[in-house]
Amino acid sequence: MAKKPIRLESAAPPSDQESKKKKEYKTVALNRKAKFEYFLEEFFEAGLSLVGSEVKSLRAGNASIQDAFARPEGDELWLHGMHINPWDTGSHFQPEAKRKRRLLLHVAEIRRLIGKVNERGYSLIPTRVYFKGRWAKVEIALAKGKKLFDKRQSIREKEAQREVDRAFRGKEY
């Protein structure tokens, strides 16, 4: 009887499932103005319902959420004012650049957000658009608008922080 040779296994590359667990985030668009204009209280991750070549255009970074906002319509949330440039090499069907897009959330989250938005002063503002793996996502914030004096206070705080940073930059500790 011949004995079977013993195989020593080398370190194998990670399997497909292990590599799929690590989600990669690629930020497409940021709304930097939102922190200045609103008090951002809670953040939610919502999926985006896109059609046709919008995904390719979004992957290329051709999007803007500066003037965008979310609004409830019936039992759904819709994102208004998000601009996605048409894909250059797309087909004859090109969706409108500023059409409204459906946000995909759990029903309980949608009901909770609709209740909050119906309260006075709350609105839903997108702060970031990104890809999580292969899915397009939007980070929306439950926000309350700032008054003019609040904005001035924010500017004063930023300037004070800048001065402190400048003072420490030249010194070594």
C-alpha positions in Angstrom: 0.0 0.0 0.0 1.3 3.3 -1.0 0.9 6.2 1.4 -0.6 9.4 0.1 1.8 12.4 0.2 1.1 15.0 2.9 0.2 18.3 1.4 1.2 21.5 3.2 -1.3 24.2 2.4 0.2 27.7 1.8 -1.6 30.8 2.8 -4.4 31.0 0.2 -5.7 34.4 -1.0 -9.0 35.5 0.7 -12.1 33.9 -0.7 -14.7 35.9 -2.6 -17.0 36.0 0.4 -14.3 37.4 2.7 -13.5 40.2 0.2 -17.2 40.9 -0.3 -17.7 41.6 3.4 -15.4 44.6 3.2 -17.6 47.3 1.8 -15.8 50.0 -0.1 -17.2 53.6 0.2 -16.6 55.9 -2.7 -17.9 59.4 -2.1 -19.4 61.0 -5.1 -20.9 64.3 -3.9 -20.8 66.3 -0.6 -23.1 69.0 0.7 -20.6 71.2 2.7 -23.1 74.0 2.9 -25.5 71.9 4.9 -23.5 72.2 8.2 -23.5 76.0 7.8 -27.2 76.4 6.9 -28.7 73.8 9.3 -28.4 72.1 12.7 -27.9 68.5 11.6 -29.5 66.2 14.3 -29.8 62.7 13.0 -28.3 60.9 9.9 -29.9 58.1 7.9 -28.5 56.0 5.0 -31.0 55.6 2.2 -30.7 53.8 -1.1 -31.3 55.7 -4.4 -33.6 54.6 -7.1 -31.8 55.4 -10.4 -32.6 54.6 -14.0 -30.4 53.8 -17.0 -27.2 55.7 -17.4 -27.6 57.7 -14.2 -25.4 55.1 -12.4 -22.6 55.4 -14.8 -22.7 59.2 -14.6 -22.8 59.0 -10.8 -19.8 56.7 -10.8 -17.9 59.3 -12.9 -18.7 61.9 -10.2 -21.1 64.0 -12.3 -23.5 64.9 -9.4 -24.4 67.8 -7.3 -26.6 67.9 -4.1 -26.1 71.6 -3.2 -29.8 72.6 -3.6 -31.3 69.2 -2.9 -33.8 68.3 -0.3 -36.0 65.3 0.6 -39.8 65.5 0.9 -42.4 62.9 1.8 -45.1 62.2 -0.8 -47.7 59.7 0.4 -45.8 56.8 2.1 -42.5 57.5 0.3 -39.6 59.9 0.5 -38.5 61.6 -2.7 -35.2 63.5 -3.3 -35.8 66.8 -5.2 -33.2 69.0 -6.8 -30.3 66.5 -7.0 -28.5 67.1 -10.3 -26.9 64.2 -12.2 -25.4 65.2 -15.5 -26.5 63.0 -18.5 -24.0 60.3 -19.5 -22.2 61.4 -22.7 -22.2 58.1 -24.5 -25.7 57.1 -23.3 -28.6 56.0 -25.5 -31.3 58.2 -26.9 -33.2 57.8 -23.5 -31.7 60.4 -21.2 -33.5 61.0 -17.9 -33.9 64.6 -16.8 -30.9 65.9 -14.8 -32.9 67.3 -11.9 -35.8 64.8 -11.8 -37.1 63.6 -8.4 -35.6 60.3 -7.2 -37.1 57.9 -4.8 -35.3 57.2 -1.5 -35.2 53.6 -0.3 -35.6 53.2 3.4 -37.4 50.8 5.8 -41.1 51.5 6.4 -40.5 52.3 10.1 -37.8 54.8 9.2 -40.0 56.5 6.6 -42.9 56.8 9.1 -40.6 58.2 11.7 -39.1 60.7 9.3 -42.5 61.8 8.0 -43.6 62.4 11.6 -40.6 64.6 12.3 -40.8 66.5 9.0 -44.4 67.4 9.8 -43.2 69.0 13.0 -42.5 72.7 12.6 -39.0 73.6 11.4 -37.6 70.1 10.5 -36.4 69.2 7.0 -34.5 66.4 5.3 -31.2 67.4 3.7 -28.8 65.2 1.8 -25.3 65.5 3.1 -23.4 63.0 1.0 -23.9 60.7 -2.0 -21.6 57.6 -2.1 -21.3 54.1 -3.4 -21.4 51.3 -0.8 -20.1 48.4 -2.7 -22.1 48.6 -5.9 -25.1 50.3 -4.5 -25.7 54.1 -4.7 -26.5 55.5 -1.3 -27.5 59.0 0.1 -26.8 60.1 3.6 -29.8 62.3 4.6 -29.9 64.4 7.8 -32.9 65.4 9.9 -32.1 69.1 10.1 -33.4 72.3 11.6 -32.7 75.7 9.9 -30.3 78.1 11.5 -31.1 81.7 12.0 -28.7 84.5 10.9 -27.2 84.9 14.4 -26.5 81.2 14.6 -24.6 81.4 11.3 -22.6 84.3 12.6 -21.8 82.3 15.7 -20.6 79.4 13.5 -18.3 81.7 11.6 -16.8 83.1 14.9 -16.1 79.6 16.1 -14.4 78.6 12.9 -12.2 81.7 12.9 -11.3 81.1 16.6 -10.3 77.5 15.8 -8.2 78.6 12.8 -6.3 81.1 15.0 -5.6 78.3 17.6 -4.4 76.0 14.8 -2.1 78.7 13.4 -0.7 79.4 16.9 0.1 75.7 17.5 1.4 75.1 14.0 4.6 77.0 14.5 5.4 75.5 18.0 6.6 72.0 18.6 5.7 70.1 21.8 
